[in-house]
Amino acid sequence: MLTVFDVAEQLNVSVSTVRRLIREGRLESVKLGYRTVRVPNNSVSSLLEDASTPAVRDEFAPIRRRR
């Protein structure tokens, strides 16, 4: 099980993007408490397999971080 932050780092996207994917139902998650959310490893793997399509791949373009 991965934290939302861990998934964001693994996918090279923002935490907000991971939360949006969870909210949209594209990324499976488990709520463990009031504010604690974990993402199963196989959920991330299946999302990455789906990312082989161009429409999904464009969504995971690297983010620009402010300095």
C-alpha positions as CSV (number, residue, x, y, z in Angstrom):
1,M,0.0,0.0,0.0
2,L,1.3,3.4,-1.0
3,T,0.5,6.9,0.3
4,V,-0.9,9.5,-2.1
5,F,2.5,11.3,-1.9
6,D,4.3,8.1,-2.9
7,V,2.0,7.5,-5.9
8,A,2.5,11.1,-7.0
9,E,6.3,10.7,-6.9
10,Q,6.1,7.4,-8.7
11,L,3.9,8.8,-11.5
12,N,5.8,12.1,-11.5
13,V,2.5,14.1,-11.0
14,S,1.2,16.3,-8.3
15,V,-0.6,15.1,-5.2
16,S,-3.7,16.9,-6.5
17,T,-3.6,14.8,-9.7
18,V,-3.5,11.6,-7.7
19,R,-6.4,12.7,-5.6
20,R,-8.4,13.7,-8.7
21,L,-7.6,10.2,-10.2
22,I,-9.0,8.6,-7.0
23,R,-12.1,10.9,-7.0
24,E,-12.8,10.0,-10.7
25,G,-12.5,6.3,-10.0
26,R,-9.5,5.8,-12.2
27,L,-7.2,4.9,-9.3
28,E,-8.4,2.5,-6.6
29,S,-7.8,3.5,-3.0
30,V,-8.6,2.4,0.5
31,K,-9.6,4.9,3.2
32,L,-8.1,3.8,6.6
33,G,-9.4,6.7,8.7
34,Y,-10.7,10.2,8.6
35,R,-7.9,11.5,6.5
36,T,-5.8,8.5,5.7
37,V,-5.9,7.1,2.2
38,R,-3.7,4.3,0.7
39,V,-3.4,3.1,-2.8
40,P,-2.7,-0.6,-3.6
41,N,0.4,-1.3,-5.7
42,N,-1.6,-3.2,-8.2
43,S,-3.9,-0.2,-8.8
44,V,-0.9,1.9,-9.7
45,S,0.4,-0.8,-12.0
46,S,-3.0,-1.1,-13.8
47,L,-3.1,2.7,-14.3
48,L,0.4,2.6,-15.8
49,E,-0.7,-0.1,-18.2
50,D,-3.6,2.0,-19.3
51,A,-1.2,4.9,-19.7
52,S,0.1,3.3,-22.9
53,T,-2.8,4.9,-24.8
54,P,-2.0,8.4,-26.1
55,A,-4.9,10.2,-24.4
56,V,-3.9,8.9,-21.0
57,R,-0.2,9.3,-21.6
58,D,-0.6,13.0,-22.4
59,E,-2.2,13.5,-19.0
60,F,0.9,12.2,-17.2
61,A,3.3,14.6,-18.9
62,P,5.9,15.9,-16.5
63,I,4.8,18.7,-14.3
64,R,6.7,22.0,-13.9
65,R,7.6,22.9,-10.4
66,R,8.1,26.5,-9.3
67,R,11.5,27.3,-7.8
